[in-house]
Amino acid sequence: MKNVIKEHLKENYLLTKMSNKNKTIKLTDKDLILADKLLSLNSIANTDQLKNKIIYQDIFEAISYLPEKFIDLLILDPPYNLNKKFEETSFKAMKSEEYEKWIESWFVPLLKKLKPTASVYFCCDWKSSVPVYNVLSRYLIVRNRITWEREKGRGATKNWKNCSEDIWFATVSDDYYFNADTVKTMRKVIAPYKNNNGEAKDWFVGKDNTAYRLTYPSNLWTDITIPFWSMPENTEHPTQKPEKLIAKLILASSKENDFVFDPFLGSGTTAVVAFKLNRHFSGIEINKTYCLYALKRLEMAKENPSIQGYENGVFLERNTLLKKLSIQNDENLNSTYAL
Ligand SMILES: C[S@@+](CC[C@H](N)C(=O)[O-])C[C@H]1O[C@@H](n2cnc3c(N)ncnc32)[C@H](O)[C@@H]1O
């Protein structure tokens, strides 16, 4: 009997603990008032009118009201070529050639909105990657393809589990901004090399007694965590991008006060990260609930402008924060890394 009670208490204790740790952002009745901040365009807007505003509208309606040449950095995360439900709207998978035409139908009008020095990042999965490349290479200079590891791949028995996504990088011209120094990653050094004087070669020992090196990022990213319930950036949006991922794009390819635009804004990740990094932003989203998430996240960002996985100007390896917490709890080790 005693054991049964113990089990019962343990179960309930764990359940209580779990729910306390769930940091998913929820909308309440109080948040509905935020909708007053949303824009809907019915005449040509100027850049100042768009600054730091979210447009609650269909991209196909809003696009012709956007001013010309106002975008420094365009981040594109449209529905992938999959059947997907987004609140009141849904996207239906189509043949690859049709998907390419669908992309062109909004991408070509957007080209006029780019500054001659602008950069473009286009998110996709393996299946949409080819049509996305085809469209980009027709109109812009394609410079690279980033592949990032999605930890949360869906298991498959008749195929390889899908655990990666692509982001194509393109620019309007050869005159573009790129700053690799802003996106260095702190990585563990497996074999720390010393020179003949016994000095560390480009690495240092952190306060947790581990050797680290700051490295320039490649086009293969394995340090990204998809938002989940214990992360304070998490919402109910089904395809929310991690702030850390968008932060890398924004830091490398824009300067403070540049204009970052995202016409498929979803839960607002691009807007929130742009705000946290002192860039101007705007974006379009067709579903009101997602617009409200974006606005709520922007309010939260005023209180807490930190980006999980990005500290002291460097990106940390995946789940380092958790590791750091356990280090802080260990009295023998001195909390944080020596940077
Ligand atoms: C892949 S999600 C973007 C997720 C976003 N990056 C985030 O981090 O939350 C694509 C978004 O495009 C929106 N969308 C789809 N069709 C649209 C349209 N015609 N106009 C504006 N937004 C649209 C969907 O509602 C969805 O939120």
The ligand as an SDF file (V2000), in Angstrom:
LIG
                    3D

 27 29  0  0  0  0  0  0  0  0999 V2000
    6.1120   27.9960  -42.9030 C   0  0  0  0  0  0  0  0  0  0  0  0
    5.0180   29.0660  -42.1140 S   0  0  0  0  0  0  0  0  0  0  0  0
    6.0780   30.3550  -41.5270 C   0  0  0  0  0  0  0  0  0  0  0  0
    6.5520   30.1040  -40.1270 C   0  0  0  0  0  0  0  0  0  0  0  0
    7.3730   31.2370  -39.5650 C   0  0  0  0  0  0  0  0  0  0  0  0
    8.6720   31.3210  -40.1650 N   0  0  0  0  0  0  0  0  0  0  0  0
    7.5230   31.1130  -38.0420 C   0  0  0  0  0  0  0  0  0  0  0  0
    8.6560   31.0220  -37.5490 O   0  0  0  0  0  0  0  0  0  0  0  0
    6.5200   31.0440  -37.3540 O   0  0  0  0  0  0  0  0  0  0  0  0
    4.1880   29.7980  -43.4460 C   0  0  0  0  0  0  0  0  0  0  0  0
    3.1540   30.8410  -43.0400 C   0  0  0  0  0  0  0  0  0  0  0  0
    2.6080   31.4340  -44.2300 O   0  0  0  0  0  0  0  0  0  0  0  0
    1.2680   31.7850  -43.9710 C   0  0  0  0  0  0  0  0  0  0  0  0
    0.6010   31.9550  -45.2730 N   0  0  0  0  0  0  0  0  0  0  0  0
    0.1940   30.9780  -46.1250 C   0  0  0  0  0  0  0  0  0  0  0  0
   -0.3840   31.5200  -47.2140 N   0  0  0  0  0  0  0  0  0  0  0  0
   -0.3110   32.8640  -47.0690 C   0  0  0  0  0  0  0  0  0  0  0  0
   -0.7300   33.9540  -47.8800 C   0  0  0  0  0  0  0  0  0  0  0  0
   -1.3410   33.7660  -49.0350 N   0  0  0  0  0  0  0  0  0  0  0  0
   -0.4840   35.2170  -47.4340 N   0  0  0  0  0  0  0  0  0  0  0  0
    0.1460   35.4200  -46.2340 C   0  0  0  0  0  0  0  0  0  0  0  0
    0.5340   34.4110  -45.4260 N   0  0  0  0  0  0  0  0  0  0  0  0
    0.3280   33.1510  -45.8310 C   0  0  0  0  0  0  0  0  0  0  0  0
    0.7470   30.6160  -43.1360 C   0  0  0  0  0  0  0  0  0  0  0  0
   -0.3840   30.9790  -42.3750 O   0  0  0  0  0  0  0  0  0  0  0  0
    1.9620   30.2660  -42.2760 C   0  0  0  0  0  0  0  0  0  0  0  0
    1.8910   30.8820  -40.9970 O   0  0  0  0  0  0  0  0  0  0  0  0
  1  2  1  0
  2  3  1  0
  2 10  1  0
  3  4  1  0
  4  5  1  0
  5  6  1  0
  5  7  1  0
  7  8  2  0
  7  9  1  0
 10 11  1  0
 11 12  1  0
 11 26  1  0
 12 13  1  0
 13 14  1  0
 13 24  1  0
 14 15  1  0
 14 23  1  0
 15 16  2  0
 16 17  1  0
 17 18  1  0
 17 23  2  0
 18 19  1  0
 18 20  2  0
 20 21  1  0
 21 22  2  0
 22 23  1  0
 24 25  1  0
 24 26  1  0
 26 27  1  0
M  CHG  2   2   1   9  -1
M  END
$$$$
